[in-house]
Amino acid sequence: GDSVTQMEGPVTLSEEAFLTINCTYTATGYPSLFWYVQYPGEGLQLLLKATKADDKGSNKGFEATYRKETTSFHLEKGSVQVSDSAVYFCALRPSGYSTLTFGKGTMLLVSP
Amino acid sequence: DTEVTQTPKHLVMGMTNKKSLKCEQHMGHRAMYWYKQKAKKPPELMFVYSYEKLSINESVPSRFSPECPNSSLLNLHLHALQPEDSALYLCASSQDLGGGETQYFGPGTRLLVL
């Protein structure tokens, strides 16, 4: 079945450091890919998405590129802030299906 | 506007109580979802409604009873819950059930069952 694998956390960075959170997936066909962020005590917010190969999603300085050849959708940000501290979930939605498959989530902790 | 609202924000209930969670969206979305999220875990799908009809029930115990009175509103009725049901309950909506549609989540209701 479909699955999403994210790097284990927590990821601990200093402010202004470069961020990469790895995400790889297993799915048939052409799924859509998403990154959601969950701040402490809150629900999930859509961060960015990509619906086809080579698409780049971007928002708030974060970006991720849909790489079908490596089945990856890694999240990157050039300079993190303390306010980026949160849990990040990579997810896929199979083509023609309604359900999301989530990765286990990666906690990001940014210190001043 | 991509807002999904949920009430209440917090809920404490005993195992014999009956309570309801409410979710609302005004984006014209025709698919709505209930998820359960335990601490440090990803959300787990419970129910999916499409055009006000139950489309998916992920083998959820009958003590959870969903209801979709209209296209903007989704309820989750709770009865005789167990302490292990304590969790964050998230509602989401999307334009429809087609592949690629983005799900937008509400802030959740944090439920504690005593």
Boltz contact constraints between the chains, C-beta under 6 A:
constraints:
  - contact:
      token1: [A, 32]
      token2: [B, 100]
      max_distance: 6.0
  - contact:
      token1: [A, 42]
      token2: [B, 107]
      max_distance: 6.0
  - contact:
      token1: [A, 43]
      token2: [B, 90]
      max_distance: 6.0
  - contact:
      token1: [A, 43]
      token2: [B, 105]
      max_distance: 6.0
  - contact:
      token1: [A, 43]
      token2: [B, 106]
      max_distance: 6.0
  - contact:
      token1: [A, 43]
      token2: [B, 107]
      max_distance: 6.0
  - contact:
      token1: [A, 43]
      token2: [B, 108]
      max_distance: 6.0
  - contact:
      token1: [A, 44]
      token2: [B, 105]
      max_distance: 6.0
  - contact:
      token1: [A, 51]
      token2: [B, 100]
      max_distance: 6.0
  - contact:
      token1: [A, 89]
      token2: [B, 42]
      max_distance: 6.0
  - contact:
      token1: [A, 95]
      token2: [B, 99]
      max_distance: 6.0
  - contact:
      token1: [A, 96]
      token2: [B, 99]
      max_distance: 6.0
  - contact:
      token1: [A, 97]
      token2: [B, 99]
      max_distance: 6.0
  - contact:
      token1: [A, 98]
      token2: [B, 48]
      max_distance: 6.0
  - contact:
      token1: [A, 98]
      token2: [B, 97]
      max_distance: 6.0
  - contact:
      token1: [A, 99]
      token2: [B, 45]
      max_distance: 6.0
  - contact:
      token1: [A, 102]
      token2: [B, 42]
      max_distance: 6.0
  - contact:
      token1: [A, 104]
      token2: [B, 42]
      max_distance: 6.0
  - contact:
      token1: [A, 105]
      token2: [B, 42]
      max_distance: 6.0
